[in-house]
């Protein structure tokens, strides 16, 4: 990345600008703006997050917000109420209070003497979600948003449920938030009140894994904040960005199709990171692209964004399977319309003896009875921490699945969009699931997962009103796999792998299940293969990176152990410890996850997490330890949680959570 140190306008930074909400709650904002904005007002750009603006998102904030300020914007990074250096309490994600606070900040910013009255909103993940949700509230000053790695559907496409199945990330991310929100504000900013604020937060912190698990169907809880309920509510211009290595890739296509305001989409090869520093490369000049968007919609400058293609997509070339890629070869394509008329469906049928072709037929039933550890090479649901988190070689999981292989390709095959598989099958239990993977099999037999999908068969007709499976009864299901843009190279072959389990991505059915497959076919969205890029982005730029001293190096590990008949995936992410070179705060954190199952017993499934957070400066030091566990029997989920808070080595707060929640068709 090219570091930019000189900008068209000089910058001034405010580390703690107070924004008082109508109820008296003070939100803390870190603000960068042109030094002469009082004389020459500028548009404002808001990012509204719970992730701590001086020690949580500082790495990316330092690259991004001063860059916008230097190009003539007031860039406002607000700590959400109940987090970081802001007052108040947090109740949940995406609450009415959160949206109202954002609307009030937008109104406040538009009225400042340094603002020209126009505001944009930007964010990745949580900030991408609430950017869409706030846009649907239509605050008058909000003219444009940039949403990255987010979704329009909180039930079907977030970290809680997928295909009506419980994602283990529901507990994993809930545990992360339990840890994140356990930290106090910085005494250097809030003074002696820090301790009372901290203890009040700890006393009222929600146990989010249980909050989310109480809603196992697509009920009103999830519909609220799912902007696909009414795309027409969004009037601001939308730039939607995603990555093929991210969990939220599917929303970009739906937003481009559904939003009636001006909208454009970009999807690259990246994981859950901003694309000017994400991997796998190639990264792009995201900040320049964002400036084109802001300049057009907030400054009325003709930057040509109106004429940009509806979708710009990176088609990844076939690569041998690895659990981490620093770079993916491929090419950028550009589609002026979306859906693109040049993308057509090619149907391949599942056939006897594991065939996959346009003429195959399944003349014999295929039974599928996968062990509970099928899926161990599926990688993380949402790759985010810059570690070995992507799907590895699928051969072990393929061996626990029913596989259907195509012929060796004699020409490249570009799959662009969402493959759709249709299956006729039966299950021998009233609660059952199916997982489908589309793989790229290399000449040496190595198997790369191209895309996948999972479905709770109780949700075969509706995510809102599930129905028990009738054992032995034939079902016809349609399953849309995740969006992808991928080139299968000549010499390789396609594989469809079907399993009855997929651990540890999703929680297993309560009983061992046998599926009986009677027929099936997959429709591939195929685009004519070409050569060379159809679009070129500028190279990445950023402002001066965060300056800090490393006290403990970061590290991560991911290993699978098999002992006493059980399989355990252990993940340890030590994010290290650093000292901020500006304000001297020392920050450290370590995350640990363990997911265990007996391959022959779905009720043996067990997950546990342990997070450690440390903050210190001079004689002040705090530490929080948070723990969560989850297991189940045939009728209920059992969740536990614990917070321990220390000043120095003294335990000053402890709190336990324990919840039993009925399984609802899962």
QUICOR-V216249 format. One line per field, one symbol per residue. ss: DSSP state (~ for helix, > for strand, _ for the rest). burial: b if it has 24 or more other ideal C-beta (glycine too) atoms within 12 Angstrom, else e. Layout:
ss=???
burial=???
This chain:
ss=_>>_______>>>>>>>>>>_____>>>>>>>>>_______>>>>>>>>________~~~~~~~~~~~~~__>>>>>>>________________~~~~~~~~~~~~~~~____>>>>>>>>>>_~~~~~~~~~~~~____>>>>>>>____________>>__>>>_~~~~~~~~~~~~______~~~~~~~~~~~~~~~~~~___~~~~~~______~~~~___~~~_~~~___>>>>>>>______~~~~~~~~~____>>>>>>____________>____~~~~~~~~~~~~~~_____~~~___>>>>>>>_________>__>>>>>>_______>>>>>>>>>~~~>>>________>>>__________________________~~~~___>>>>_______>>>>>__>>>>>>>>_____>>>>>>>>>_____>>>>>>>>>>~~~_______________>>>>>>___>>>>>____>>>>>>>______>________>>>>>>>>>>>>>_____________>>_____>>>>>__>>>>>>>>>__>>>>>>>>>>>>>>>_____>>>>>>>>>>>>>__>>>>>>>>>>>>>>>>>__>>>>>>>>>>>>>___>>>>>>>>>>>>__>>>>>>>>>>>>>____
burial=beebeebebebebbbbbbbebeeebbbbbbbbbbeebeeebbbbbbbbbbbbbbbbbbbbbbbbbbbbbbbbbbbbbbbbbbbbbbbbbbbbbbbebbbbbbbbbbbbbbebebbbbbbbbbbbbbbbbbbbbbbbbebebbbbbbbbbbbbbbbbbbbbbbbbbbbbbbbbbbbbbbbbbbbbbbbbbbeeebeebbbebbeebbbbbbbbbbbbbbeebbebbbbbeebebbbbbbbbbbbbbbbbbbbbbbbbbbbebbbbbbbbbbbbbbbbbbbbbbbbbbbbbbbbbbbbbbbeeeeebeebbbbbbbbbbbbbbbbbbeebebbbbbbeebbbeebeebebbbbeebbbbeebebeeebebbbbbbbbbbbbbbbbbbbbbbbbbbbbbbbebbbbbbbbebeebbbbbbbbbbbbbbbbbbbbbbbbbbbbbbbeeebbbbbbbbbbbbbbbeebbebebbeeeeebebbbbbbbbbbbbbeebbbbbbbbbbbbbbbbbbbbbbbbbbbbbbbbbbbbebeeeebbebeebbbbbbbebeeeeeeebebebeeeeebbbbbbbbebbbbbbeebebbbbbbbbbbbbbbbebbbbbbbbbbbbbbbbbeeebbbbbbbbbbbbeeeebbbbbbbbbbbeeeeebebebebebebbbb
